Amino acid sequence: MEVHVTVRSSDGSVEHPFKESATIADVKSYAYDHIKPNGISLQGTFLTFGGTRIVNEQLTLAHFAQGEHKKSALFVMTWENQAG
């Protein structure tokens, strides 16, 4: 099954379908490549879900899928030095 993922950040957003077996690390890397946060390294970014920082990047999307038939997930990409 696919999960429709949306990743938002202060520098833009990206939507992409992933297999539910994809990891948070996969999603983060894809989002980083498409959003391209200005001056921030991939290692300096993290994803949040429901306001909580995701520490274990090996979790799969099956853990986060929501909505009818669990086909969507919304994440926010942020970084430590992001002005708020």
N, C-alpha and C positions, 0 to 999 in steps of 0.2 A: 504494500500500500504506500502511496505517496502522501507526504505532509506538505501543505502549502505554507512556506515560511516567509514571514516579513521581518526584516531587520531594519530598525530605525536608528538614526543617530543625529547629532546636531549638524553633521556634514552631508546628510542625505539619507536615502532609504533604498532598499533593494528587496524584491520579491522573487522567490524561486521555489520550484517544487523539488523536494528531496525525498529519498526513500526513508522510511521510518527507521531504518538501521543506520542512517547517517549519524555521526557524532556531533556534539556541540563544537568540537575542534574543526570539523569539516564546515559547518555553518559559519563559524567565525572567520575562517580563512576565506571562504567565498565572499562573505560580506565585506571583509577588509579589502579584497581585490577590486570590488565594484564600488565601494563607497570612497575608498582612499582618504582616510582621515589625514588632514594636513599636518605633517611633521610628527606623527605618532607611529611608533613601530607596532607590528602585529602583536608582539609580546606585551606591549603596554596597554592593550585593549582587553576588554572583557565583555561578556554578554550578561544581561539580566533578564529574568523572566518573572513577571508579576511583582516587580520591584526588588527581587532578591538576586544577588550576584551568584552566577553559576561557577562554582569552584572546580567541580569535576567535569572536565571537558570531554571525558570518555563516555558520558551519559548519551544515550541515543535519543532521537526525536520521539520515539515511541513513549518515552517518559513524559514529554511535554505536550503532545498533541491534544488539541481541544476541539470543541465545536461538534456539530453533527457528524457522527461517524469518525470523530477524532481525526480530522483532515487538515487542521490549521494550527499554527503556532506563531505568536508574536514575541519577538525579542527586541531588546534595546542594546545597542553597542555604545559603550562609553569608555572612558579612560580616567586614570587617577588625577591628572592635572586639568581636566575639563572645567572650564569656567562655568559657573552655574548661576 
